[in-house]
Amino acid sequence: MDDGETPGLVNTPDSMESEILFVEKPKLFGILDVDLEDLTTIPKFTEPETLKALDILGYIPKDLTVISPDEYSSIPGSDDIRARVMIELNKRRLEMIEKIKQLREEIIRRQNARLPSPDVEVEPSNVSIPPAKKKRRGGKKKKKSKANTEDPNESNPKAKKGKKRKGRKFKKPKTLLPVDVHRERRDEALEAERVKLLKDLEKKNADIERRLKNVEQQRRDKALEMKKRVERASKAASSLRLKADKEIMNSNKKTMNKLQGAEKRRQQILKERQDLIRKKSLDMRKKSKAVESEARKLAKEKESKLLALIKKQEERRKKLEEDKKKKLAEVQQRRHAEVISRLNYEAKHNK
């Protein structure tokens, strides 16, 4: 017996399976991890549910990518038509992603409920889950049975007799086998496990090859379908372009007709406005001449009236001066006569 080995404690396949169960799984990349705004490169999915959903729907990861600038420039037609085609393809791409998400949720729900999926092929797992151990009960429960008052032999001679109660079985103690036997059994179990793993790997490789062939065929079909779509899109784009050019020509004709009509109306309005301005200017000239003549006439009348008034005032002034002179002469004569009379009176009295 080697040092460090304990009899009875051998690495059995069960212990190996328990070790395999506790191996940390690598992080998987699924449809929920995809950035919808930045899908310029082809995503490499590793999540089984996402791959199954893609396989069922017949999509490939390249269908989820955004159109590259080269593909955008290869679309025939104007920028407006290219933008419409781009919007339509982006809408279809988002619908495909939404379908993949919904189918993935359905697959996970069915797996959790352990229901067989009609559209999904579930691969068998390589790791066998050990069965749950039954708990040992403390004591056995007695079965309740109804009491038979009558003798079964008298009423029913063919009645079965009750089974005898079995005694408790005692397990024999295990005998410790030699280490060589344990090693041989362990090597046999490991070899069987290795063969089983190799078979599973071969089966997986064959399945992967089949899936790769299916994916390649789907990619070819998708490329052919994409080519047909591009041809249909180019035809639709050319028809749309012709239709748009025709509409543009019709709209240009309508616009030219509208502009010509507007120009004619503008010229007519301008002519009418010029005629109106000319007429108004003539009327203003006539009115101004009439006003000037009326003003000159009024001025002459005022001047003649003023001259007549000045003449009357001059005559009146002269008459007043003459009257004043006459009155002064009369006053001087009266004073002279009074002075003479007073002098005569004084001369008489002085005598």
ZIRA-V486043 format. One record per residue. D_CENTER is the distance of its C-alpha to the mean C-alpha in Angstrom with 1 decimal. Layout:
# ZIRA-V486043
d_center = <D_CENTER	D_CENTER>
This chain:
# ZIRA-V486043
d_center = <75.2	73.0	72.2	68.8	68.8	69.4	70.9	68.6	65.4	64.0	60.5	59.9	56.9	55.7	55.4	53.6	51.1	50.5	49.9	47.4	45.5	45.1	43.7	40.4	37.7	35.4	31.7	29.8	26.5	24.4	21.0	19.8	20.7	18.5	15.8	13.0	11.8	15.5	17.3	19.6	22.7	24.0	23.8	27.2	27.1	30.1	29.2	31.4	29.0	26.2	28.9	30.3	26.9	26.5	30.1	29.9	26.8	28.3	25.5	26.1	24.1	23.8	21.6	18.8	18.8	16.7	18.7	21.0	21.9	25.2	23.7	21.3	24.4	26.4	24.4	26.6	25.7	24.1	21.0	19.3	20.4	19.4	15.8	15.9	17.5	15.2	12.1	14.5	15.8	12.5	11.8	15.4	15.2	12.7	15.0	17.9	16.8	16.2	19.7	21.3	20.1	21.5	24.7	25.2	25.1	27.6	29.8	29.9	30.7	33.5	34.9	35.0	36.7	39.0	38.5	39.1	36.0	36.9	34.3	34.4	37.4	38.2	40.1	43.2	43.2	45.8	46.6	48.8	48.2	51.6	52.7	52.8	56.2	58.1	59.2	62.9	64.2	67.1	69.2	69.3	68.9	71.6	70.8	71.8	74.0	75.9	79.6	81.8	85.0	86.6	88.0	85.7	88.7	90.5	87.6	85.6	87.6	84.6	82.4	80.9	82.1	79.7	78.6	80.2	78.2	77.3	78.0	75.6	75.0	75.4	73.6	75.7	75.0	73.3	75.5	74.2	74.0	74.8	72.2	72.7	71.9	68.7	67.8	68.4	66.4	63.6	63.7	63.7	60.7	58.9	59.8	58.7	55.4	55.0	55.9	53.4	50.6	51.6	51.4	48.0	46.8	48.3	46.6	43.2	43.8	44.7	41.6	39.5	41.2	40.6	36.9	36.8	38.5	36.1	33.2	34.9	35.6	32.1	30.9	33.4	32.4	28.7	29.7	31.8	29.0	26.6	29.4	29.8	26.1	26.3	29.4	27.9	24.9	27.3	29.4	26.5	25.4	29.0	29.4	26.2	27.5	30.8	29.4	27.3	30.4	32.4	30.1	30.1	33.9	34.2	32.0	34.1	37.2	36.1	35.2	38.6	40.4	38.7	39.5	43.1	43.5	42.2	44.5	47.5	46.7	46.5	49.8	51.4	50.2	51.4	54.8	55.2	54.4	56.9	59.5	58.9	59.2	62.4	63.8	63.0	64.6	67.7	68.0	67.6	70.3	72.6	71.9	72.5	75.8	76.9	76.1	77.9	81.0	80.9	80.6	83.6	85.6	84.9	85.7	89.0	89.8	89.0	91.1	94.0	93.8	93.7	96.7	98.6	97.8	98.8	102.0	102.8	102.1	104.4	107.1	106.8	107.0	110.1	111.6	110.9	112.5	115.5	115.8	115.4	118.1	120.4	119.9	120.6	123.7	124.8	124.1	126.1	129.0	129.0	129.0	131.8	133.8	133.4	134.4	137.4	138.4	138.0	140.1	142.7	142.7	143.1	145.8	147.8	147.6	148.5	151.8>
